[in-house]
């Protein structure tokens, strides 16, 4: 089971999203708790009114809408009664058992899943803290529920990727015409899966994740009205990366993935991704050290086996000017330069072609001594380990070593 917790400022939007699915026969309300009426008697006024009245008891808290999705493995056949029990158990475990909530079963995906709409404002006006609820309470609840209901574990190797979404089919979009809600829904579905899951710190990094889904976040050109206004469009792309169809404003998409909201994610993601930088560095270093000379496509193939996608940015002349690494295991995104100079586009190309790095002093000056200069270490030399290098440094720089060297030279002069 995979659980996602999304908090926002609009109960109306969260409820409308699910009720709209019901009207399209893509969802059904299967359960509710702590409302004045039974589930089948609830009207839209009852649902929204109850939640909004509760939220109004704390005017200082702006984020008062909680929208949860519980996703199950495609192989699982779960009836409504069991889904109701799972929803009750989950909400009880994360501290929402006494809140009014609505449970919708959605039927528009290849895997069973439910959506839950509730509020984090209690009847006494106090709010339920949401900070890290996904990592803490939700994660503990998920693991226990998987055991209690004998569900396929989210971290099981046999579990299929339930949140895998299909790329937008650009061939179905008529260029220059808006093709209705189909494209908007497809883009929204991808964004709903990607935005909260991956740790990106800029639009180029986000686009590196979105590209396989044939989507791009487009702020417009620097002279455009949308760019000056700080706006953002989402565009469908064809297989060549070209924009097709009419752009969709971010403000028109549920969850409002606007540039302003994304920038808030950028700041937090900058912190959250740091612990995972070394994994990407290690993978690159190991591949280059053990595989020898290779091309960029070959490096991409090797990294893919480590669940790291290498996105290459090049100009119209085919010159590579940037590399972005998307780690699908830790869901982190890094520009090469963020990992360090050795992982930038220029340095990686030199390393995989086994071209030694040129030092400025060696470009035009010949060595004064007849002794050949020490060759640059290869990536394989670097992988031999930190312990060996520490002893080597100590040997070369310790006072005892310097004293022994002076003594050796003095004796040499005496005997010649």
C-alpha positions as CSV (number, residue, x, y, z in Angstrom):
1,X,0.0,0.0,0.0
2,X,1.2,3.5,-0.8
3,X,-0.2,6.4,1.1
4,X,0.0,10.1,0.0
5,X,-1.1,13.0,2.2
6,X,-1.7,16.3,0.5
7,X,-2.6,19.4,2.5
8,X,-4.0,22.6,1.0
9,X,-6.1,25.7,1.7
10,X,-9.2,24.7,-0.1
11,X,-11.7,22.1,1.1
12,X,-13.9,23.0,-1.8
13,X,-11.3,22.0,-4.4
14,X,-10.6,18.7,-2.7
15,X,-14.3,17.8,-2.5
16,X,-15.0,19.1,-6.0
17,X,-12.2,16.9,-7.4
18,X,-13.8,13.7,-6.0
19,X,-17.4,14.7,-6.7
20,X,-16.5,15.5,-10.3
21,X,-15.1,12.0,-10.6
22,X,-18.4,10.6,-9.2
23,X,-20.3,12.5,-11.9
24,X,-18.1,11.0,-14.5
25,X,-18.7,7.5,-13.1
26,X,-15.0,7.4,-12.3
27,X,-15.5,7.2,-8.6
28,X,-18.1,6.4,-5.9
29,X,-18.5,7.5,-2.3
30,X,-18.3,4.3,-0.3
31,X,-17.9,5.5,3.3
32,X,-18.1,8.5,5.7
33,X,-17.6,9.1,9.4
34,X,-18.7,11.6,11.9
35,X,-21.3,13.3,9.8
36,X,-24.9,14.0,11.0
37,X,-26.3,11.8,8.2
38,X,-25.6,8.4,6.8
39,X,-23.3,8.2,3.9
40,X,-26.0,7.6,1.2
41,X,-28.1,10.5,2.5
42,X,-25.2,13.1,2.4
43,X,-25.7,15.9,-0.2
44,X,-23.0,18.2,-1.4
45,X,-24.1,20.9,1.2
46,X,-23.9,18.4,4.0
47,X,-20.4,17.4,3.0
48,X,-18.9,20.8,2.3
49,X,-20.8,22.5,5.1
50,X,-19.7,20.1,7.8
51,X,-16.0,20.4,6.8
52,X,-16.0,24.1,6.4
53,X,-17.8,24.8,9.6
54,X,-15.2,22.8,11.4
55,X,-12.4,24.6,9.6
56,X,-13.9,27.9,10.5
57,X,-13.2,27.3,14.2
58,X,-9.6,28.1,13.6
59,X,-9.2,31.1,11.4
60,X,-5.5,31.4,11.9
61,X,-4.8,28.1,10.2
62,X,-5.0,28.6,6.5
63,X,-4.0,25.0,5.5
64,X,-7.1,23.2,6.7
65,X,-7.8,20.7,3.9
66,X,-6.3,17.2,3.9
67,X,-6.6,15.0,0.9
68,X,-5.3,11.5,1.2
69,X,-4.9,8.7,-1.3
70,X,-4.3,5.1,-0.4
71,X,-3.0,3.0,-3.4
72,X,-2.9,-0.8,-3.6
73,X,-1.2,-3.3,-5.8
74,X,-2.9,-4.1,-9.1
75,X,-3.0,-7.7,-8.2
76,X,-5.2,-7.1,-5.2
77,X,-9.0,-7.4,-5.3
78,X,-10.3,-5.5,-2.4
79,X,-14.1,-5.1,-1.8
80,X,-15.7,-1.9,-0.5
81,X,-16.2,-3.3,3.0
82,X,-12.5,-4.0,3.4
83,X,-11.6,-0.6,2.0
84,X,-13.8,1.1,4.6
85,X,-12.1,-0.8,7.4
86,X,-8.7,0.1,5.9
87,X,-9.6,3.8,5.7
88,X,-10.9,3.8,9.3
89,X,-7.8,2.0,10.6
90,X,-5.5,4.4,8.7
91,X,-7.2,7.6,9.9
92,X,-7.3,6.3,13.5
93,X,-3.6,5.6,13.4
94,X,-2.6,9.0,12.0
95,X,-4.8,10.9,14.5
96,X,-7.8,11.7,12.3
97,X,-10.2,9.0,13.7
98,X,-12.5,11.6,15.3
99,X,-12.6,13.9,12.3
100,X,-15.4,13.9,9.7
101,X,-14.1,12.3,6.5
102,X,-15.3,11.1,3.2
103,X,-14.0,8.0,1.4
104,X,-14.2,7.7,-2.4
105,X,-13.2,4.6,-4.3
106,X,-11.7,5.7,-7.7
107,X,-12.0,3.5,-10.8
108,X,-9.9,5.5,-13.3
109,X,-6.6,3.6,-12.8
110,X,-5.2,0.2,-13.2
111,X,-4.8,-0.3,-9.5
112,X,-7.3,-0.1,-6.6
113,X,-7.2,3.1,-4.7
114,X,-9.3,5.4,-2.5
115,X,-9.3,9.1,-1.8
116,X,-10.1,10.6,1.6
117,X,-11.2,14.2,2.2
118,X,-11.1,15.6,5.7
119,X,-9.9,18.6,7.7
120,X,-7.1,19.0,10.3
121,X,-9.2,21.3,12.5
122,X,-10.7,19.6,15.5
123,X,-14.1,20.4,17.1
124,X,-12.3,22.4,19.8
125,X,-10.7,24.6,17.2
126,X,-7.2,23.1,17.7
127,X,-5.4,21.9,14.6
128,X,-3.8,18.5,14.0
129,X,-0.1,19.0,13.2
130,X,0.7,18.0,9.6
131,X,4.5,18.5,9.7
132,X,6.2,15.2,8.6
133,X,2.9,13.3,8.9
134,X,3.8,11.4,5.7
135,X,7.2,10.3,7.0
136,X,6.1,9.5,10.5
137,X,2.5,8.6,11.4
138,X,1.5,7.7,7.9
139,X,4.5,5.4,7.3
140,X,3.9,3.6,10.6
141,X,0.2,3.2,9.8
142,X,1.0,1.9,6.4
143,X,3.3,-0.9,7.6
144,X,0.8,-2.0,10.3
145,X,-2.2,-2.0,7.9
146,X,-0.2,-4.1,5.4
147,X,0.2,-6.7,8.1
148,X,-3.3,-6.5,9.5
149,X,-5.0,-6.8,6.1
150,X,-2.4,-9.0,4.4
151,X,-1.6,-6.5,1.7
152,X,1.3,-6.4,-0.7
153,X,4.0,-4.4,0.9
154,X,5.0,-1.1,-0.7
155,X,8.7,-2.1,-0.4
156,X,8.2,-5.6,-1.7
157,X,10.1,-6.6,-4.8
158,X,7.0,-8.4,-6.2
159,X,4.9,-5.2,-5.9
160,X,4.3,-3.5,-9.1
161,X,4.8,0.3,-9.3
162,X,1.2,1.3,-8.5
163,X,1.9,5.0,-8.9
164,X,3.4,4.5,-12.4
165,X,1.6,6.8,-14.8
166,X,1.6,6.7,-18.6
167,X,3.2,9.5,-20.6
168,X,0.9,12.0,-22.3
169,X,0.1,10.8,-25.8
170,X,1.0,13.9,-27.8
171,X,-0.1,12.2,-31.1
172,X,-3.7,12.6,-29.9
173,X,-3.4,16.3,-29.5
174,X,-4.3,18.5,-32.5
175,X,-1.7,21.2,-32.8
176,X,-3.1,24.6,-32.1
177,X,-6.4,23.4,-30.6
178,X,-7.3,22.6,-27.1
179,X,-8.4,18.9,-27.0
180,X,-10.7,19.2,-24.0
181,X,-10.2,17.8,-20.5
182,X,-8.3,14.7,-21.7
183,X,-4.9,16.3,-21.9
184,X,-5.4,18.3,-18.8
185,X,-6.4,15.2,-16.8
186,X,-3.4,13.3,-18.2
187,X,-1.0,16.1,-17.2
188,X,-2.6,16.5,-13.8
189,X,-2.2,12.8,-13.2
190,X,1.5,12.9,-13.9
191,X,2.0,16.0,-11.8
192,X,0.1,14.4,-8.9
193,X,2.5,11.5,-8.9
194,X,5.7,13.3,-9.6
195,X,5.6,16.7,-7.8
196,X,5.3,15.4,-4.1
197,X,7.5,12.4,-4.7
198,X,10.7,13.8,-6.3
199,X,13.2,16.3,-4.7
200,X,14.1,18.9,-7.4
201,X,15.3,22.4,-6.8
202,X,14.7,24.2,-10.1
203,X,12.5,24.1,-13.2
204,X,15.2,22.4,-15.3
205,X,15.5,19.7,-12.7
206,X,11.8,19.2,-12.6
207,X,11.6,19.0,-16.4
208,X,14.3,16.3,-16.3
209,X,11.8,14.2,-14.3
210,X,8.8,15.2,-16.5
211,X,10.4,14.7,-19.8
212,X,9.8,10.9,-20.0
213,X,6.1,11.7,-19.5
214,X,6.1,14.1,-22.5
215,X,5.4,17.1,-20.3
216,X,7.3,20.3,-19.7
217,X,6.9,23.1,-17.2
218,X,7.2,26.3,-19.3
219,X,7.7,29.8,-17.7
220,X,7.8,31.4,-21.1
221,X,10.6,33.4,-22.7
222,X,12.1,36.3,-20.8
223,X,10.2,38.8,-22.8
224,X,6.9,37.1,-22.5
225,X,4.0,38.4,-20.4
226,X,3.7,35.1,-18.4
227,X,7.4,35.2,-17.5
228,X,7.2,38.8,-16.3
229,X,4.2,37.9,-14.2
230,X,5.9,34.9,-12.7
231,X,3.4,32.5,-14.3
232,X,3.8,29.0,-15.4
233,X,2.3,26.8,-18.1
234,X,2.4,23.0,-18.5
235,X,2.9,21.8,-22.1
236,X,2.5,18.4,-23.8
237,X,5.6,17.3,-25.8
238,X,5.9,15.0,-28.7
239,X,8.6,12.3,-28.9
240,X,11.1,14.8,-30.2
241,X,10.6,17.1,-27.2
242,X,8.7,19.7,-29.2
243,X,5.8,21.5,-27.6
244,X,2.3,20.6,-29.0
245,X,-1.2,21.8,-28.3
246,X,-2.4,24.7,-26.3
247,X,-0.5,25.3,-22.9
248,X,-2.4,24.7,-19.7
249,X,-2.0,27.4,-17.0
250,X,-0.7,26.0,-13.7
251,X,-3.6,27.8,-11.9
252,X,-6.1,25.7,-13.8
253,X,-4.7,22.4,-12.5
254,X,-5.9,20.8,-9.3
255,X,-3.3,21.3,-6.4
256,X,-2.2,24.5,-8.1
257,X,1.4,23.6,-9.2
258,X,2.2,27.3,-9.8
259,X,5.8,28.7,-9.9
260,X,5.2,30.3,-6.5
261,X,4.1,27.0,-5.0
262,X,7.0,25.1,-6.7
263,X,9.5,27.5,-5.3
264,X,8.4,26.6,-1.8
265,X,9.2,23.0,-2.7
266,X,12.6,24.0,-4.2
267,X,13.7,25.3,-0.8
268,X,12.7,22.3,1.2
269,X,14.0,19.8,-1.5
270,X,17.4,21.5,-1.3
271,X,17.7,20.3,2.2
272,X,15.9,16.9,1.8
273,X,18.1,15.7,-1.1
274,X,21.5,16.3,0.5
275,X,21.8,12.9,2.3
276,X,21.4,11.2,-1.1
277,X,24.1,13.0,-3.1
278,X,26.8,10.5,-2.2
279,X,24.9,7.6,-3.6
280,X,24.9,9.2,-7.1
281,X,28.5,10.2,-6.9
282,X,29.5,6.7,-5.9
283,X,27.6,5.2,-8.7
284,X,29.2,7.4,-11.3
285,X,32.7,6.9,-9.9
286,X,32.3,3.2,-9.7
287,X,31.1,2.9,-13.3
288,X,33.8,5.0,-14.7
289,X,36.5,3.3,-12.7
290,X,35.4,-0.2,-13.6
291,X,34.0,0.1,-17.1
292,X,36.8,2.1,-18.6
293,X,36.5,4.2,-21.7
294,X,32.9,4.7,-22.8
295,X,30.4,7.0,-24.5
296,X,27.7,9.1,-22.9
297,X,25.0,6.7,-24.1
298,X,26.9,3.8,-22.6
299,X,27.2,5.7,-19.3
300,X,23.5,6.2,-19.4
301,X,22.9,2.5,-19.8
302,X,25.2,1.6,-16.9
303,X,23.5,4.3,-14.7
304,X,20.1,3.0,-15.6
305,X,21.0,-0.3,-14.0
306,X,21.5,1.6,-10.8
307,X,18.1,3.2,-11.2
308,X,19.7,6.6,-12.1
309,X,18.6,8.4,-15.3
310,X,21.2,10.6,-17.0
311,X,19.5,13.5,-18.8
312,X,21.8,15.2,-21.4
313,X,21.3,18.8,-22.3
314,X,22.9,19.9,-25.6
315,X,22.7,22.8,-28.0
316,X,21.6,22.9,-31.6
317,X,25.1,21.9,-32.7
318,X,25.0,18.8,-30.6
319,X,27.5,20.1,-28.0
320,X,26.7,18.8,-24.5
321,X,26.6,21.7,-22.0
322,X,24.8,20.1,-19.0
323,X,24.0,16.8,-17.3
324,X,21.2,16.1,-14.8
325,X,21.0,12.9,-12.8
326,X,17.5,11.6,-11.7
327,X,17.8,9.0,-9.0
328,X,14.6,6.9,-9.1
329,X,15.6,5.0,-6.0
330,X,15.8,8.0,-3.7
331,X,13.6,10.2,-5.9
332,X,16.2,13.0,-6.0
333,X,17.4,15.2,-8.9
334,X,20.9,16.8,-9.2
335,X,22.6,18.9,-11.8
336,X,26.1,17.6,-12.4
337,X,27.7,20.8,-11.0
338,X,25.7,20.4,-7.7
339,X,27.4,17.1,-7.1
340,X,30.9,18.6,-7.7
341,X,33.2,19.7,-10.5
342,X,34.1,16.1,-11.3
343,X,30.4,15.4,-12.2
344,X,29.8,18.4,-14.5
345,X,29.3,17.8,-18.3
346,X,32.9,18.8,-19.3
347,X,34.6,16.7,-16.6
348,X,32.4,13.6,-17.0
349,X,33.1,13.6,-20.8
350,X,36.9,13.9,-20.1
351,X,36.7,11.1,-17.5
352,X,34.8,8.6,-19.7
353,X,37.1,9.3,-22.6
354,X,40.1,9.0,-20.1
355,X,41.4,12.4,-20.9
356,X,43.6,13.7,-17.9
357,X,42.5,17.0,-16.4
358,X,44.8,19.8,-17.6
359,X,46.2,22.0,-14.9
360,X,46.8,25.7,-15.8
361,X,50.5,25.5,-14.9
362,X,51.1,22.7,-17.3
363,X,49.6,24.2,-20.3
364,X,52.5,26.3,-21.5
365,X,55.4,25.6,-19.1
366,X,57.9,22.7,-19.5
367,X,59.1,20.9,-16.4
368,X,62.4,22.3,-15.1
369,X,63.6,18.9,-14.0
370,X,64.5,16.1,-16.4
371,X,62.4,13.8,-14.2
372,X,59.1,13.1,-15.9
373,X,56.1,14.7,-14.2
374,X,53.9,12.4,-12.1
375,X,50.9,11.3,-14.2
376,X,47.4,12.4,-13.3
377,X,45.6,9.7,-11.3
378,X,42.9,7.8,-13.1
379,X,39.4,7.3,-11.7
380,X,40.4,3.7,-11.0
381,X,43.3,5.0,-8.8
382,X,40.8,7.2,-6.9
383,X,38.6,4.2,-6.1
384,X,41.4,2.3,-4.3
385,X,40.3,3.9,-1.1
386,X,40.7,6.7,1.3
387,X,43.0,4.8,3.7
388,X,45.8,4.3,1.2
389,X,45.7,8.0,0.3
390,X,45.8,9.1,3.9
391,X,49.0,7.1,4.5
392,X,50.5,8.5,1.3
393,X,49.8,12.0,2.4
394,X,51.3,11.4,5.8
395,X,54.4,9.8,4.2
396,X,55.0,12.8,1.9
397,X,54.3,15.6,4.4
398,X,55.3,14.4,7.9
399,X,58.3,16.1,9.6
400,X,60.1,12.8,10.0
401,X,59.8,12.1,6.2
402,X,61.3,15.5,5.4
403,X,64.2,15.0,7.9
404,X,65.0,11.6,6.4
405,X,65.0,13.0,2.9
406,X,67.4,15.8,3.9
407,X,69.7,13.3,5.7
408,X,69.7,11.1,2.6
409,X,70.7,14.0,0.3
410,X,73.5,15.1,2.7
411,X,75.0,11.6,2.7
412,X,74.8,11.5,-1.1
413,X,76.9,14.7,-1.3
414,X,79.5,13.4,1.1
415,X,80.2,10.2,-0.9
416,X,80.3,11.9,-4.4
